[in-house]
Amino acid sequence: MKISVILPTYNEAGNIENLVHAIIKNISSGWDYEILVVDDNSPDKTYEIVREEFKTNPAVIPILRTTERGLAKSIRAGIEKSRGDQILVMDTDFTHDPVEIPKMLHVSQVYDIVSGSRFCPGGNMDDTMHYLASLIYNWCMRLLLRTQIQDNLGGFFTIGKKKLFTLPFGKIFFGYGDYFFRLLYYAGKKGLTIVEIPAQYHNRTKGVSKSNFLKLLLSYTAAVIRFFLSQKELIGPRPQ
């Protein structure tokens, strides 16, 4: 079995070397791997750093994107270029911890999608205020979308590639982190099995966050409402 790790990057020069080394260290024995670093033409030379640092390791593949940039589209580009049997997607600022990878790969032998969740029992975040705000927001999403998924925006997950390619990419991979709730929704509609396992989300180690919490909140809210309205007929009327 081969795992393809997709790492979308933008200005992650301070993190990417250590992250790739940590991922390689945590790939479970018995798994072959490739790591695709999909960079949106970072001004801080993230792409060049990866290309130079890992030039002797053909399993680390830097990909430079100069058009249609954005998180979700970068993830899609990495998935489409991957050659593994299993896909794993994670953030590149150490928010998602590579030590979780062996557990996720183990559970992936039973479930189609394994999501590292902040909100199932045992999951957490270093930033307490961010955790509480995200928890309340996810409660609202669960009510609106009628889903039992507790963490709809985590974005730390693994899925079999064949199962992933049965989903409608064009309806999922756009925007920012909101792609993840759409992926989970369509996966559920397709009948894929989904399990959340506890994960600890950390604060960024180096560099400056590219996410403004208020702007993301507004952007995600708009995305959720648009999606809800577009799917209303499929979701059906609420029971009386």
KEFIVO-187810 format. One record per residue (C-alpha): residue number from 1; x, y, z. Coordinates in pm, 1 decimal. Layout:
<atoms>
NUM X Y Z
...
</atoms>
This chain:
<atoms>
1 0.0 0.0 0.0
2 114.4 350.9 -79.8
3 11.8 669.6 98.9
4 8.7 1003.3 -83.4
5 38.3 1293.0 162.0
6 -93.7 1619.9 18.2
7 56.5 1936.8 166.7
8 -87.4 2265.3 30.0
9 156.7 2547.0 104.6
10 181.8 2922.6 89.1
11 467.3 3098.2 272.1
12 561.6 2800.4 488.4
13 938.9 2826.3 453.8
14 979.8 2814.1 831.1
15 783.0 2491.4 874.0
16 797.7 2279.6 561.9
17 1136.3 2108.3 603.5
18 1068.2 1996.8 959.9
19 713.9 1893.7 871.7
20 817.3 1672.3 580.8
21 1087.2 1506.7 793.4
22 832.4 1448.8 1072.1
23 582.5 1295.9 827.9
24 844.4 1058.3 687.9
25 934.6 956.8 1044.0
26 569.0 879.3 1123.7
27 471.1 682.7 812.2
28 364.4 341.8 938.8
29 588.5 44.9 861.3
30 460.0 -152.9 567.2
31 349.4 161.6 382.2
32 526.2 309.8 83.5
33 483.8 686.8 58.4
34 500.2 998.6 -150.6
35 468.0 1354.2 -20.0
36 333.1 1613.6 -261.4
37 408.8 1971.3 -154.4
38 169.0 2182.5 -360.1
39 289.2 2540.7 -340.5
40 98.3 2846.2 -461.1
41 411.7 3030.6 -576.6
42 509.4 3145.4 -227.0
43 714.9 3466.9 -212.3
44 919.5 3314.5 71.2
45 1054.1 3044.0 -164.7
46 877.8 2748.2 -1.8
47 885.4 2558.6 -331.0
48 1258.1 2618.3 -384.0
49 1336.5 2511.1 -26.7
50 1154.1 2181.4 -71.6
51 1313.2 2118.2 -410.0
52 1663.3 2174.5 -270.0
53 1623.7 2002.2 68.7
54 1469.5 1685.6 -72.1
55 1637.7 1665.1 -412.4
56 1782.1 1324.1 -325.0
57 1443.0 1185.9 -216.1
58 1219.3 1123.0 -519.3
59 926.9 1047.3 -286.7
60 905.7 1417.3 -193.5
61 751.2 1595.1 -491.1
62 732.7 1977.2 -500.7
63 459.2 2113.6 -727.0
64 453.3 2481.4 -823.2
65 117.1 2641.4 -904.3
66 94.5 2988.6 -1055.5
67 -272.3 2995.9 -1161.6
68 -603.9 2918.7 -990.2
69 -437.8 2945.9 -655.0
70 -614.9 2870.3 -328.6
71 -623.5 2602.7 -60.2
72 -896.8 2378.4 -199.5
73 -768.1 2395.8 -555.9
74 -414.9 2316.3 -436.1
75 -543.6 2008.9 -256.5
76 -728.7 1899.5 -568.4
77 -414.9 1948.2 -779.2
78 -215.4 1731.9 -540.2
79 -479.9 1460.4 -537.7
80 -496.3 1452.5 -916.5
81 -117.9 1414.0 -942.9
82 -94.7 1151.1 -667.6
83 -7.0 787.6 -733.0
84 -87.6 631.4 -397.9
85 -369.4 401.2 -291.9
86 -452.1 617.8 8.9
87 -471.8 998.3 28.1
88 -388.2 1194.3 342.9
89 -439.2 1571.7 360.0
90 -304.4 1794.4 637.0
91 -212.3 2155.2 710.5
92 148.6 2264.3 675.8
93 193.1 2482.2 985.2
94 202.7 2194.2 1239.7
95 -160.1 2255.7 1338.6
96 -208.7 1892.1 1238.0
97 39.9 1667.9 1416.5
98 224.2 1401.4 1212.4
99 222.4 1170.6 1516.3
100 -147.1 1108.0 1442.1
101 -67.5 951.0 1103.3
102 -7.9 587.4 1215.1
103 -339.4 579.6 1400.7
104 -523.2 728.0 1102.4
105 -371.3 476.6 861.1
106 -456.7 189.4 1093.4
107 -821.9 292.5 1120.4
108 -838.0 354.9 743.9
109 -825.4 -21.3 692.8
110 -1182.9 -33.1 828.9
111 -1340.4 301.7 727.7
112 -1345.0 488.6 396.5
113 -1271.6 828.0 556.5
114 -1083.7 883.1 880.4
115 -1097.0 1240.4 1011.4
116 -874.9 1374.9 1288.6
117 -1134.3 1557.0 1498.6
118 -1102.6 1829.8 1758.3
119 -1449.7 1769.5 1896.3
120 -1499.9 1396.5 1942.5
121 -1405.0 1264.3 2290.0
122 -1030.1 1303.2 2339.0
123 -986.8 1571.3 2072.5
124 -879.5 1925.1 2158.8
125 -697.1 2242.6 2052.3
126 -412.1 2433.2 2214.8
127 -603.2 2759.0 2163.4
128 -898.6 2736.2 2405.0
129 -1091.3 3035.9 2270.5
130 -1055.1 2914.5 1912.8
131 -1165.2 2569.8 2025.6
132 -1482.7 2699.5 2192.1
133 -1574.6 2926.2 1900.8
134 -1518.3 2645.0 1650.1
135 -1714.4 2399.7 1864.6
136 -2019.9 2629.4 1875.3
137 -1989.3 2696.8 1502.7
138 -1981.5 2324.9 1428.1
139 -2293.2 2272.5 1640.9
140 -2471.0 2523.8 1418.4
141 -2343.8 2351.5 1105.4
142 -2466.8 2014.6 1232.2
143 -2814.8 2153.1 1289.3
144 -2833.4 2322.6 951.6
145 -2686.7 2038.6 744.9
146 -2834.1 1758.6 956.4
147 -2504.0 1581.6 995.3
148 -2362.3 1380.5 1284.0
149 -2006.9 1482.7 1193.9
150 -1867.2 1679.4 1487.8
151 -1573.4 1849.6 1314.1
152 -1682.1 1968.5 970.8
153 -1389.9 2204.2 904.3
154 -1086.5 2020.4 1043.8
155 -933.8 1920.7 710.8
156 -705.3 1651.6 860.7
157 -817.0 1329.6 697.7
158 -734.1 1021.4 497.9
159 -941.8 846.7 232.4
160 -890.9 569.1 -20.1
161 -811.9 720.5 -358.4
162 -1061.0 506.1 -550.6
163 -1340.8 608.8 -313.3
164 -1238.2 973.8 -334.3
165 -1260.8 969.5 -712.3
166 -1626.4 865.6 -693.7
167 -1709.0 1209.7 -546.7
168 -1793.0 1522.8 -752.4
169 -1466.0 1719.8 -739.9
170 -1618.8 2025.4 -906.7
171 -1877.2 2057.9 -629.8
172 -1622.3 2016.0 -351.0
173 -1280.8 2164.9 -420.5
174 -1319.0 2540.4 -425.2
175 -1290.6 2812.4 -162.7
176 -1080.3 2764.9 147.9
177 -1134.3 2517.9 434.4
178 -1506.0 2501.3 355.5
179 -1425.7 2236.2 92.1
180 -1407.2 1984.7 378.5
181 -1770.9 1999.8 488.2
182 -1875.2 1956.2 124.6
183 -1647.2 1655.3 88.1
184 -1795.9 1495.4 400.6
185 -2149.4 1571.3 285.5
186 -2108.3 1416.2 -58.8
187 -1917.9 1122.0 88.3
188 -2209.5 1055.1 322.2
189 -2456.9 1079.8 35.2
190 -2244.4 833.2 -160.3
191 -2259.3 586.7 128.5
192 -1893.0 606.7 226.0
193 -1817.9 514.9 585.2
194 -1680.7 803.1 792.4
195 -1523.1 790.5 1137.8
196 -1379.3 1067.9 1353.8
197 -1087.8 992.2 1580.1
198 -955.2 1233.0 1845.9
199 -673.1 1464.7 1745.7
200 -495.8 1750.6 1920.3
201 -472.5 2062.7 1701.9
202 -169.9 2278.1 1781.5
203 -83.8 2643.7 1742.4
204 131.9 2745.4 1447.6
205 500.4 2689.9 1525.6
206 662.3 2937.8 1285.1
207 554.7 3203.7 1039.8
208 243.1 3417.8 1029.5
209 -105.3 3278.5 996.3
210 -274.6 3355.7 666.6
211 -619.0 3312.3 823.0
212 -818.9 3591.5 980.7
213 -1069.0 3422.8 1212.9
214 -1348.2 3677.1 1159.3
215 -1306.1 3676.7 780.9
216 -1303.9 3296.7 778.3
217 -1613.8 3287.8 995.1
218 -1800.5 3511.6 752.8
219 -1668.0 3323.6 450.3
220 -1761.1 2983.3 593.9
221 -2104.7 3106.3 698.2
222 -2173.8 3228.2 345.9
223 -2049.5 2897.8 204.7
224 -2266.1 2692.4 440.5
225 -2579.2 2898.8 365.6
226 -2522.3 2879.6 -10.0
227 -2469.3 2506.3 14.5
228 -2776.3 2457.6 233.6
229 -2995.4 2649.4 -10.2
230 -2855.2 2460.4 -309.1
231 -2916.7 2125.9 -139.5
232 -3248.9 2208.0 23.4
233 -3452.1 1990.1 -209.0
234 -3219.9 1696.5 -152.6
235 -3216.8 1746.6 223.0
236 -3597.5 1763.0 223.9
237 -3838.7 1930.5 463.5
238 -3782.8 1907.0 833.3
239 -4009.5 1653.3 1004.7
240 -4305.9 1797.8 1189.6
</atoms>
